Amino acid sequence: MTWWQKNRRILAPLSAAVLAAVLYGPAGAGMLWSIVAFFFFWIIAARLLRPDPYAALFDQAEGLLVDPKLLAQELRVAEGRLRTIRRDSFRLNDRDIRQTVGAISGSAKQMIREVKANPAEFPRVQKALGSYLGHLETVTGSLLTLQREGEDSQALTDRTRQTLDELAETFDKYRRKMVDDDRLELDVRLELLERSMQRDGLKRAATDLNRRS
């Protein structure tokens, strides 16, 4: 880490103040505009100098069989998915599904923390944070859409509960480092659930189209 990086919290506002004074002081813009310019450049400087939250991962991953760029990208995507899942799950009517999604999200967050602390853990949880979390985002979003359109049947809700319960168990096993297979059956069930939701959505769209014609 360079001297500038170590002292950026002090140097950033000082640099912003100097730049504001140089640009606006001699021009006679007045104290008010100087203050406005000061905070404006302070915000810009703070944003430009904000450390990459994944920078430490690049250093820790050196010498390991982990691609630092892939690792950082995977974690960014996983965290983005978790934000979307959390937003959508809050709007679901079924409390059991909300709780199950919350449990899965909690396990995923813990995995992310473990990977940040030890990048060597990434290959072990890559499928959970990648494929399975992607499935969860799709299922949660599709269920919310069907719910809004009045197509969230009890049969679909029951299938979703059952599949998500198994997914929650799988995430818990990943978290406790007890996964010993590829869970191919779960992959198939998730894909079938997504297709079922898509079919219900297509049926809804076709019905609406027929009504308009």
C-alpha positions as YAML, in Angstrom:
chain: A
units: angstrom
residues:
- id: 1
  name: MET
  ca: [0.00, 0.00, 0.00]
- id: 2
  name: THR
  ca: [1.40, 3.40, -1.01]
- id: 3
  name: TRP
  ca: [1.79, 6.44, 1.26]
- id: 4
  name: TRP
  ca: [-1.04, 8.18, -0.60]
- id: 5
  name: GLN
  ca: [-3.38, 5.23, -0.02]
- id: 6
  name: LYS
  ca: [-2.55, 5.08, 3.69]
- id: 7
  name: ASN
  ca: [-3.33, 8.78, 4.15]
- id: 8
  name: ARG
  ca: [-6.17, 9.17, 1.63]
- id: 9
  name: ARG
  ca: [-8.77, 10.06, 4.27]
- id: 10
  name: ILE
  ca: [-6.77, 13.15, 5.19]
- id: 11
  name: LEU
  ca: [-5.34, 13.99, 1.78]
- id: 12
  name: ALA
  ca: [-8.64, 13.65, -0.12]
- id: 13
  name: PRO
  ca: [-10.48, 16.49, 1.68]
- id: 14
  name: LEU
  ca: [-7.32, 18.62, 1.76]
- id: 15
  name: SER
  ca: [-6.87, 18.18, -1.97]
- id: 16
  name: ALA
  ca: [-10.52, 19.03, -2.52]
- id: 17
  name: ALA
  ca: [-10.18, 22.18, -0.40]
- id: 18
  name: VAL
  ca: [-7.08, 23.34, -2.26]
- id: 19
  name: LEU
  ca: [-8.69, 22.68, -5.64]
- id: 20
  name: ALA
  ca: [-11.84, 24.53, -4.61]
- id: 21
  name: ALA
  ca: [-9.83, 27.51, -3.39]
- id: 22
  name: VAL
  ca: [-7.75, 27.63, -6.57]
- id: 23
  name: LEU
  ca: [-10.75, 27.41, -8.88]
- id: 24
  name: TYR
  ca: [-13.22, 29.58, -7.04]
- id: 25
  name: GLY
  ca: [-11.26, 31.84, -4.66]
- id: 26
  name: PRO
  ca: [-9.50, 34.12, -7.16]
- id: 27
  name: ALA
  ca: [-12.56, 34.19, -9.37]
- id: 28
  name: GLY
  ca: [-14.49, 35.91, -6.60]
- id: 29
  name: ALA
  ca: [-17.21, 33.31, -6.50]
- id: 30
  name: GLY
  ca: [-17.72, 33.99, -2.83]
- id: 31
  name: MET
  ca: [-17.60, 31.94, 0.33]
- id: 32
  name: LEU
  ca: [-20.83, 30.06, -0.39]
- id: 33
  name: TRP
  ca: [-19.68, 28.75, -3.76]
- id: 34
  name: SER
  ca: [-16.29, 27.92, -2.31]
- id: 35
  name: ILE
  ca: [-17.97, 25.76, 0.33]
- id: 36
  name: VAL
  ca: [-20.17, 24.11, -2.29]
- id: 37
  name: ALA
  ca: [-17.14, 23.43, -4.48]
- id: 38
  name: PHE
  ca: [-15.24, 22.09, -1.48]
- id: 39
  name: PHE
  ca: [-17.85, 19.45, -0.70]
- id: 40
  name: PHE
  ca: [-18.35, 18.66, -4.38]
- id: 41
  name: PHE
  ca: [-14.69, 17.89, -4.96]
- id: 42
  name: TRP
  ca: [-14.47, 16.14, -1.59]
- id: 43
  name: ILE
  ca: [-17.19, 13.70, -2.66]
- id: 44
  name: ILE
  ca: [-15.50, 13.11, -6.00]
- id: 45
  name: ALA
  ca: [-12.09, 12.59, -4.40]
- id: 46
  name: ALA
  ca: [-13.53, 10.22, -1.79]
- id: 47
  name: ARG
  ca: [-15.24, 8.17, -4.50]
- id: 48
  name: LEU
  ca: [-12.16, 8.00, -6.71]
- id: 49
  name: LEU
  ca: [-9.92, 7.08, -3.80]
- id: 50
  name: ARG
  ca: [-12.35, 4.63, -2.22]
- id: 51
  name: PRO
  ca: [-10.49, 1.34, -1.81]
- id: 52
  name: ASP
  ca: [-11.65, -1.66, -3.77]
- id: 53
  name: PRO
  ca: [-13.35, -3.94, -1.21]
- id: 54
  name: TYR
  ca: [-11.92, -6.88, -3.09]
- id: 55
  name: ALA
  ca: [-8.37, -5.56, -3.35]
- id: 56
  name: ALA
  ca: [-7.28, -7.63, -0.36]
- id: 57
  name: LEU
  ca: [-8.55, -10.73, -2.11]
- id: 58
  name: PHE
  ca: [-6.15, -10.14, -4.98]
- id: 59
  name: ASP
  ca: [-3.21, -10.14, -2.58]
- id: 60
  name: GLN
  ca: [-4.41, -13.14, -0.57]
- id: 61
  name: ALA
  ca: [-5.09, -15.21, -3.67]
- id: 62
  name: GLU
  ca: [-1.54, -14.96, -4.99]
- id: 63
  name: GLY
  ca: [0.06, -18.37, -5.25]
- id: 64
  name: LEU
  ca: [-3.27, -20.17, -4.83]
- id: 65
  name: LEU
  ca: [-5.16, -22.11, -7.47]
- id: 66
  name: VAL
  ca: [-7.76, -19.32, -7.57]
- id: 67
  name: ASP
  ca: [-8.10, -16.68, -10.26]
- id: 68
  name: PRO
  ca: [-8.33, -13.38, -8.30]
- id: 69
  name: LYS
  ca: [-10.37, -11.63, -11.00]
- id: 70
  name: LEU
  ca: [-12.80, -14.52, -11.28]
- id: 71
  name: LEU
  ca: [-13.07, -14.65, -7.51]
- id: 72
  name: ALA
  ca: [-13.88, -10.94, -7.22]
- id: 73
  name: GLN
  ca: [-16.39, -11.10, -10.07]
- id: 74
  name: GLU
  ca: [-18.15, -14.14, -8.60]
- id: 75
  name: LEU
  ca: [-18.49, -12.45, -5.22]
- id: 76
  name: ARG
  ca: [-19.80, -9.22, -6.74]
- id: 77
  name: VAL
  ca: [-22.43, -11.16, -8.69]
- id: 78
  name: ALA
  ca: [-23.36, -13.24, -5.63]
- id: 79
  name: GLU
  ca: [-23.79, -10.16, -3.46]
- id: 80
  name: GLY
  ca: [-25.89, -8.49, -6.17]
- id: 81
  name: ARG
  ca: [-28.10, -11.57, -6.37]
- id: 82
  name: LEU
  ca: [-28.53, -11.60, -2.61]
- id: 83
  name: ARG
  ca: [-29.73, -7.99, -2.69]
- id: 84
  name: THR
  ca: [-32.28, -8.84, -5.39]
- id: 85
  name: ILE
  ca: [-33.41, -11.99, -3.57]
- id: 86
  name: ARG
  ca: [-33.81, -10.09, -0.31]
- id: 87
  name: ARG
  ca: [-35.85, -7.36, -2.01]
- id: 88
  name: ASP
  ca: [-38.16, -9.83, -3.77]
- id: 89
  name: SER
  ca: [-38.59, -12.19, -0.82]
- id: 90
  name: PHE
  ca: [-39.89, -9.38, 1.41]
- id: 91
  name: ARG
  ca: [-42.85, -9.03, -0.98]
- id: 92
  name: LEU
  ca: [-43.85, -12.70, -1.01]
- id: 93
  name: ASN
  ca: [-47.10, -13.59, 0.73]
- id: 94
  name: ASP
  ca: [-46.02, -17.02, 1.96]
- id: 95
  name: ARG
  ca: [-44.24, -16.69, 5.31]
- id: 96
  name: ASP
  ca: [-42.64, -20.16, 5.14]
- id: 97
  name: ILE
  ca: [-41.04, -19.37, 1.80]
- id: 98
  name: ARG
  ca: [-39.81, -16.00, 3.09]
- id: 99
  name: GLN
  ca: [-38.20, -17.70, 6.08]
- id: 100
  name: THR
  ca: [-36.60, -20.40, 3.91]
- id: 101
  name: VAL
  ca: [-35.22, -17.82, 1.50]
- id: 102
  name: GLY
  ca: [-33.90, -15.87, 4.49]
- id: 103
  name: ALA
  ca: [-32.13, -18.98, 5.80]
- id: 104
  name: ILE
  ca: [-30.53, -19.63, 2.42]
- id: 105
  name: SER
  ca: [-29.44, -16.00, 2.15]
- id: 106
  name: GLY
  ca: [-27.90, -16.17, 5.61]
- id: 107
  name: SER
  ca: [-25.87, -19.24, 4.68]
- id: 108
  name: ALA
  ca: [-24.76, -17.60, 1.45]
- id: 109
  name: LYS
  ca: [-23.63, -14.46, 3.30]
- id: 110
  name: GLN
  ca: [-21.57, -16.56, 5.68]
- id: 111
  name: MET
  ca: [-19.94, -18.38, 2.75]
- id: 112
  name: ILE
  ca: [-19.02, -15.04, 1.18]
- id: 113
  name: ARG
  ca: [-17.44, -13.91, 4.44]
- id: 114
  name: GLU
  ca: [-15.47, -17.15, 4.64]
- id: 115
  name: VAL
  ca: [-14.22, -16.75, 1.07]
- id: 116
  name: LYS
  ca: [-13.16, -13.16, 1.75]
- id: 117
  name: ALA
  ca: [-11.22, -14.37, 4.78]
- id: 118
  name: ASN
  ca: [-9.77, -17.37, 2.95]
- id: 119
  name: PRO
  ca: [-9.97, -17.34, -0.88]
- id: 120
  name: ALA
  ca: [-8.94, -21.01, -0.94]
- id: 121
  name: GLU
  ca: [-12.53, -21.79, 0.13]
- id: 122
  name: PHE
  ca: [-13.90, -20.43, -3.13]
- id: 123
  name: PRO
  ca: [-13.82, -23.65, -5.22]
- id: 124
  name: ARG
  ca: [-15.72, -25.49, -2.49]
- id: 125
  name: VAL
  ca: [-18.66, -23.05, -2.47]
- id: 126
  name: GLN
  ca: [-18.49, -21.85, -6.08]
- id: 127
  name: LYS
  ca: [-21.52, -23.89, -7.17]
- id: 128
  name: ALA
  ca: [-23.60, -22.71, -4.21]
- id: 129
  name: LEU
  ca: [-22.78, -19.03, -4.75]
- id: 130
  name: GLY
  ca: [-23.06, -19.35, -8.51]
- id: 131
  name: SER
  ca: [-25.53, -21.88, -9.87]
- id: 132
  name: TYR
  ca: [-27.74, -22.39, -6.82]
- id: 133
  name: LEU
  ca: [-27.94, -18.70, -5.91]
- id: 134
  name: GLY
  ca: [-28.82, -17.96, -9.54]
- id: 135
  name: HIS
  ca: [-31.64, -20.51, -9.36]
- id: 136
  name: LEU
  ca: [-32.89, -18.94, -6.13]
- id: 137
  name: GLU
  ca: [-32.94, -15.48, -7.71]
- id: 138
  name: THR
  ca: [-34.95, -16.79, -10.67]
- id: 139
  name: VAL
  ca: [-37.41, -18.75, -8.53]
- id: 140
  name: THR
  ca: [-37.99, -15.89, -6.09]
- id: 141
  name: GLY
  ca: [-38.48, -13.34, -8.87]
- id: 142
  name: SER
  ca: [-40.77, -15.63, -10.87]
- id: 143
  name: LEU
  ca: [-42.86, -16.49, -7.82]
- id: 144
  name: LEU
  ca: [-43.28, -12.79, -7.05]
- id: 145
  name: THR
  ca: [-44.38, -12.12, -10.64]
- id: 146
  name: LEU
  ca: [-46.92, -14.95, -10.59]
- id: 147
  name: GLN
  ca: [-48.17, -13.74, -7.22]
- id: 148
  name: ARG
  ca: [-48.80, -10.26, -8.63]
- id: 149
  name: GLU
  ca: [-50.66, -11.75, -11.58]
- id: 150
  name: GLY
  ca: [-52.79, -14.01, -9.39]
- id: 151
  name: GLU
  ca: [-51.20, -17.20, -10.71]
- id: 152
  name: ASP
  ca: [-49.53, -18.40, -7.52]
- id: 153
  name: SER
  ca: [-51.56, -21.57, -7.07]
- id: 154
  name: GLN
  ca: [-51.38, -23.68, -3.93]
- id: 155
  name: ALA
  ca: [-49.83, -26.54, -5.89]
- id: 156
  name: LEU
  ca: [-47.07, -24.27, -7.18]
- id: 157
  name: THR
  ca: [-46.50, -22.85, -3.69]
- id: 158
  name: ASP
  ca: [-46.20, -26.36, -2.26]
- id: 159
  name: ARG
  ca: [-43.68, -27.39, -4.92]
- id: 160
  name: THR
  ca: [-41.71, -24.21, -4.30]
- id: 161
  name: ARG
  ca: [-41.64, -24.81, -0.55]
- id: 162
  name: GLN
  ca: [-40.42, -28.38, -0.97]
- id: 163
  name: THR
  ca: [-37.68, -27.47, -3.43]
- id: 164
  name: LEU
  ca: [-36.50, -24.46, -1.43]
- id: 165
  name: ASP
  ca: [-36.43, -26.55, 1.76]
- id: 166
  name: GLU
  ca: [-34.05, -28.94, 0.03]
- id: 167
  name: LEU
  ca: [-32.02, -26.00, -1.28]
- id: 168
  name: ALA
  ca: [-31.80, -24.56, 2.25]
- id: 169
  name: GLU
  ca: [-30.55, -27.92, 3.54]
- id: 170
  name: THR
  ca: [-27.95, -28.01, 0.78]
- id: 171
  name: PHE
  ca: [-26.73, -24.49, 1.58]
- id: 172
  name: ASP
  ca: [-26.47, -25.42, 5.25]
- id: 173
  name: LYS
  ca: [-24.35, -28.44, 4.32]
- id: 174
  name: TYR
  ca: [-22.11, -26.21, 2.20]
- id: 175
  name: ARG
  ca: [-21.77, -23.84, 5.12]
- id: 176
  name: ARG
  ca: [-20.85, -26.70, 7.47]
- id: 177
  name: LYS
  ca: [-18.54, -28.23, 4.84]
- id: 178
  name: MET
  ca: [-20.57, -31.43, 4.66]
- id: 179
  name: VAL
  ca: [-21.44, -31.54, 0.95]
- id: 180
  name: ASP
  ca: [-20.07, -34.72, -0.59]
- id: 181
  name: ASP
  ca: [-21.81, -34.85, -3.97]
- id: 182
  name: ASP
  ca: [-22.92, -32.63, -6.85]
- id: 183
  name: ARG
  ca: [-26.61, -32.66, -5.88]
- id: 184
  name: LEU
  ca: [-27.67, -33.41, -9.45]
- id: 185
  name: GLU
  ca: [-31.19, -34.27, -8.32]
- id: 186
  name: LEU
  ca: [-31.58, -30.81, -6.82]
- id: 187
  name: ASP
  ca: [-30.35, -29.23, -10.06]
- id: 188
  name: VAL
  ca: [-33.07, -31.08, -11.97]
- id: 189
  name: ARG
  ca: [-35.78, -30.13, -9.48]
- id: 190
  name: LEU
  ca: [-34.82, -26.47, -9.61]
- id: 191
  name: GLU
  ca: [-34.89, -26.47, -13.40]
- id: 192
  name: LEU
  ca: [-38.28, -28.19, -13.43]
- id: 193
  name: LEU
  ca: [-39.65, -25.65, -10.96]
- id: 194
  name: GLU
  ca: [-38.41, -22.78, -13.11]
- id: 195
  name: ARG
  ca: [-39.98, -24.32, -16.21]
- id: 196
  name: SER
  ca: [-43.25, -24.80, -14.38]
- id: 197
  name: MET
  ca: [-43.26, -21.14, -13.34]
- id: 198
  name: GLN
  ca: [-42.43, -20.11, -16.89]
- id: 199
  name: ARG
  ca: [-45.29, -22.21, -18.28]
- id: 200
  name: ASP
  ca: [-47.71, -20.63, -15.81]
- id: 201
  name: GLY
  ca: [-46.49, -17.22, -16.86]
- id: 202
  name: LEU
  ca: [-46.85, -18.06, -20.56]
- id: 203
  name: LYS
  ca: [-50.36, -19.37, -19.93]
- id: 204
  name: ARG
  ca: [-51.22, -16.08, -18.26]
- id: 205
  name: ALA
  ca: [-49.79, -14.11, -21.17]
- id: 206
  name: ALA
  ca: [-51.69, -16.21, -23.71]
- id: 207
  name: THR
  ca: [-54.94, -15.77, -21.78]
- id: 208
  name: ASP
  ca: [-54.50, -12.00, -21.67]
- id: 209
  name: LEU
  ca: [-53.74, -11.95, -25.39]
- id: 210
  name: ASN
  ca: [-56.89, -13.92, -26.21]
- id: 211
  name: ARG
  ca: [-58.96, -11.55, -24.10]
- id: 212
  name: ARG
  ca: [-57.67, -8.57, -26.03]
- id: 213
  name: SER
  ca: [-58.37, -10.14, -29.45]
...
